Amino acid sequence: MRSTGVSESQWAAAANKGDADAYGRLVLAHATVARRIAYGVLGDWDEADDVVQDGALAGWQAIERYDPARAFRPWFLRIVANAALDQLRRRRVRDADSLDESIPSRQAGPDLATERVLMRSRIDEALASLPERQRVAVMLFDGEGYSHAEIAAVLGVPEGTVRSYVFHARRALRRALAALVEEPA
Amino acid sequence: MTDRSPFDAERDPELGELVRGAFTGPDPAGFELRLGATLARLPERGSQWDVLAAWARPGVVAAAVAAGFLLGFAVWQAWRARLATPAVPSVAVAMLQPTTRGGEQPIMYAVLEGR
């Protein structure tokens, strides 16, 4: 949240009463994470951007149902996560393809020689192979420092399920990175 | 990083940095700009009571029209009921009633006379 002397809860209370400016500030404060969540589900930045826009509009339509006594971030991020999952379902129905085929797997080109770029490429591949909820969970937990409880609120699943998601995602990512270290140069 | 257990409840900063790097989208400034433009065009929302009040206005008009219709209908029905009171006949109805039941007797007489 930008430092304006007004707390997030005050902006949230104003947004709940129909203050579009307050709502806009809140959304922009969490837009980057929202974009990452949408990308984590969809694996496509253009679609992710559209979903965040749609989520922002949907949140505004539903702002009266938001309880300003509770944190705005998980409420908004859950709307975006649900919008992304809906979009993914629509895409699957449309394409009738599997997730592995629908999410672009970015293969590292032969010219990417540096270890850092190779590692990034391997992480991208490992992330692309994960189910979308695991991908979002590990991104929020290790990437953004969210608690299990907050991720559970965003994804709408029990906390224990989030722990399981993070566990499986971490194991997959670490295996991918370990394989990179073990590979002969 | 890889020597950590996946069960760790603590955040793994090294893995986190790699994951965050993978989740850094193109043109973040452009994205915020586009989103900001969308948010700037949000319609102002009133309170729930304003919404209800907006719904109530046409409701009140509809109720007034319905009440007027019912009142007019009731007046019309009362007027019709008044018109429907039985009129006094100009000719005595009793005179028009047949004094004997059935029309078979004259025919019977005619048949018997012929014999």
Interface residues (C-beta under 8 A of the other chain):
Chain A: K17 G18 A20 Y23 G24 V27 L28 A31 T32 R35 R36 Y39 G40 W45 A48 D49 V52 Q53 A56 L57 W60 I63 E64 M119 R120 I123 D124 L127 V138 M139 F141 D142 G143 E144 G145 H148 V166 F167 H168 R170 R171 L173 R174 L177 A178 V181
Chain B: M1 T2 R4 P6 F7 D8 A9 R11 D12 P13 L15 G16 E17 L18 V19 R20 G21 A22 F23 G25 P26 P28 F31 E32 R34 L35 G36 T38 L39 A40 L42 P43 E44 R45 G46 S47 Q48
